[in-house]
Amino acid sequence: MAKGLQGFSWTMLLLLCAIQELGAWAMHTAVEGPGLGQPGDPALLAGGRVKRGWVWNQFFVVEEYTGTEPLYVGKIHSDSDEGDGSIKYTISGEGAGTIFLIDEITGDIHATERLDREQKTFYTLRAQARDRQTDQLLEPESEFIIKVQDINDSEPRFLGGPYIGSVAELSPIGTSVMQVMASDADDPTYGSSARVVYSVLEGEQHFTVDSKTGVIRTAVADLDRETQDRYEVVIRATDMAGQLGGLSGSTTVTIVVTDVNDNPPRFPQKMYQFSIVETAAVGTAIGRVKAEDSDVGENTDMMYQVKDEEGVEMFKVTTDSNTQEAVITVQKPLDYESKKVHTVVVEALNKFVDPRFVDLGTFRDQTIVRVSVLDVDEPPEFRPPSNLMEVQEDVHIGSVVGVVTALDPDTANHPVRYAIDRSTDAERIFDIDANTGAIVTGKVLDRETAGWHNITVLAMEADNHSQVSRASLRIRILDVNDNPPELATPYEAAVCEDAKPGQLIQTISVVDRDEPQSGHHFYFTLAPEATNNHHFSLLDIKDNTAAVHTQRMGFNRQEQDVYLLPILVVDNGPPALSSTGTLTIRVCGCDSNGAIQSCNSTAYVVSATLSPGALIALLVCILILVVLVLLILTLKRHHKSHLTSEDDEDMRDNVIKYNDEGGGEQDTEAYDMSALRSLYDFSEIKGGDGGGGPGEGGPSRNSASALHALPQWVQSPDLDFSVFRDYICKKVEQADEDFSVPPYDSFQTYAFEGSDSPVPSLSSINTWSSGSEQDFSYLGGWGPRFRQLAALYAGRRGEEDSEES
């Protein structure tokens, strides 16, 4: 009995939950009775009218209905409906009239289209009950919902693909790789349509998947990247909790096996052989070796090192970070004659070691590298490599400075020849014996000019001069006492006129270009030419300085204002050298405190002789002055001759050209006749045919002499043109001889007017002849323009007639 009650209770509980889930409770509203006022009238409700309400079932519709007839959804009904057809039922809202249709009389609702819950889960509509006659609402509108009931019509889908995961090789069993998730569009709250479980379709030998969470894990512990570096695993998702009839979907998951440092480096060979010439410079690469590693990435980073002592001394191994190769280079010079073959042990080890896999073995490997040294013809070698020699500066030319030695290191031991690189000894101060290597002096040495010499000595094989070696040699010039001491500066001192005896005037010091090993020591005394000096004294202070004092009282500038005191300085040798310097002492006027006021500049020389240097300078100055004077005189003479030549040549330009007839004899201002007279000399031209000889009257003689200098054209066969011809020939000859004068090709003829003029000549040049019978009366008929000319010639003719009479 209890079990029956308990089963009944569970049945009721499930029924109530379903009703609450579906919203299937009936709704009631107040309506008016038949024939009464409007629904919801407060007066009707207060008067105790009977309450009316809607009566219908909860509505569901199954999705994906495939029947041919409309699907019955449900029925709406008002409790006021008496079944006489007076009430008309209508619906409005989502899908009303299209998806959902209602029978106006019975209130039955049908679905006319195929529904999909995954697109829309429910529809909200409103129901109305109207009077068929008046179309008035008999009940207030009531809202109701039609839910689309889910069926299992959607398979699970993997929306996060493509899936790519990774797991380190040699990971333990159960290591999580990644998680995949599938989604189902069915209703998760209704049945098991959306309950998804996972399984492995392909790759289950190496991986598993959690059926509920979709987490993929390793199924084995020996995943090896070097064997297989990736796996393709197919995961399936099934709804309905995996029950029979459930839908499923699948995806492919790519799992990459990542590398760990589980493989040590290994050399492919246990021995490598290389060869290199013995002249290879330090740092030259001999060869490369590489250890192989099956790992990838930083797990293949190598370090190489030399393990044996001999190899460490002679060779160096570095790692090429790009190729992970060992680069073997020369660390010390090789010598074929000393050792022909070198053996080097090279070790390779991983830079990053994983302590988890140390038990797999040692992560290093070794190989042997044999290096063969090849013999080459080497240049000679200097032995011993001393690069310093010393020689005194006073040695004679050809003296031996030192000897250099070089030997051929090859087994053939060729003879060696020596030379000096002249680019380091351009002045040829030193020479070298080509056979012995003895270095000798080639010029006089002077330590004060050059105390050190740096030269380069060449050593070469006698039969192969291309095999040359070089050695730098420093030669130090040792000092000898070959320079006399000199006064440090041209000393000048001043002494007051009222100076007292023993007064200090000047302290002097000297310089010496030599550098004796024992140091300088100088001795001071007055020069022999100053032995008669009674004005000043010299005191040697014994510290390479001397002091000059006055020896008498009082000096007079008017008598002597300058004293030149010669001082003899001697060094300590050997040999002892000396020189004489002059101290200039001026007599000055001083005040009572001894301060100098003024000094005269007149010099009184104690020693009347001049030094050879002063005489040479004076002669040079005089010679320069003489040369300047001669140069100035030469330039002036050359300039004068050039001007004279130009004046002679420019006479041809003094030609006066005119193109009119002139104004007659009385027109004396039209032209400068002196310019024409200065060009030619017509002294040889005599009088014309018209008389006027030397026996005739004075006026005719004067007129003829005045016209002798003028060129004139007289039609006489006896006229001589030799003057013109000689002048032109002279000028042509001068032009031919002087190549600096440009050519003058213009030649103009003057002194005649031409010929064949229709009008007789009007020139008055021929009118000087008193014997002329020419009549000018016809000029009066030429018109007004010649009236003045006719008057002039007619008047002239009358005067001549009166004179003759």
Secondary structure, 3 states (H helix, E strand, C coil): CHHHHHHHHHHHHHHHHHHHHHCCCCCCCCCCCCCCCCCCCHHHHHCCCCCCCEEECCEEEECCCCCCCCEEEEEEEECCCCCCCCEEEEEEECCECCCEEECCCCCEEEECCCCCCCCCCEEEEEEEEEECCCCCECCCCEEEEEEEECCCCCCCECCCCCEEEEEECCCCCCCEEEECCCECCCCCCCCCCCCCEEEEEECCCCEEECCCCCEEEECCCCCCCCCCCEEEEEEEEECHHHCCCCCEEEEEEEEEEECCCCCCCECCCCEEEEEEECCCCCCCEEEEECCECCCCHHHHCEEEEECCHHHHHHEEEEEECCCCEEEEEECCCCCCCCCCEEEEEEEEEECCCCHHHHHHCCCEEEEEEEEEEECCCCCCEECCCCCEEEEECCCCCCCEEEECCEECCCCCCCCEEEEECCCCCCCCCEEECCCCCEEEECCCCCCCCCCEEEEEEEEEECCEEEEEEEEEEEEEEECCCCCCCEECCCCEEEEECCCCCCCEEEEEEEECCCCCCCCCCCEEEECHHHCCCCCEEEEECCCCEEEEEECCCCCCCCCCCEEEEEEEEECCCCCCCEEEEEEEEEEEEECCCCCEEEECCCCECCCCCCCHHHHHHHHHHHHHHHHHHHHHHHHHHHHHHHHHHHHHHHHHHCCCCCCCCCCCCCCCCCCCHHHHHCCCCCCCCCCCCCCCCCCCCHHHHHHHHHHCCCCCCCCCCCCCCHHHHHHHHHHHHHHHHCCCCCCCCCCCCCCCCCCCCCCCCCCCHHHHCCCCCCCCHHHHHHCHHHHHHHHHHHHHHHHHHHHHC
